[in-house]
Amino acid sequence: MLLTLCKIALAIIFSMCLIFATTAGEVSRLLYISINSSIFSLVIFLSLIIDQISKYLIEKNLVYGESVPIIKNIFYFTYIRN
C-alpha cells in the first residue's frame, strides 16, 4: 500500500516536471532524477522493513541482555532497550 502511494506520488511529481520541461535534454535529465529518486526511495523503504523485522525477531527470540554473534568478534545482535 505504502509503496503504491510512493509510486503514485513520484508519477505525479514526474508528470508535473515534464509539463515544465521544454527541451529533450531537460526531459532526459528529469527522467534520470526520477529513476534515482525511485531507487533511493526503494532503498529507504527496504531498510525500514528490514529494521522492523530484525527488531521483532530479536524481541521474540532473545532474552533481555542476550547477545548473539552474527560475525564473530565483529558484529553482534544484542537485545537491549532504550
GILINMO-V536577 format. One record per helix or strand of 3 or more residues. SS is the DSSP state (A for helix, B for strand). FROM is the first residue (numbers start at 1). TO is the last residue. If there is no record, write none. Layout:
BEGIN
SS,FROM,TO
SS,FROM,TO
END
This chain:
BEGIN
A,2,20
A,24,61
B,67,71
B,75,78
END
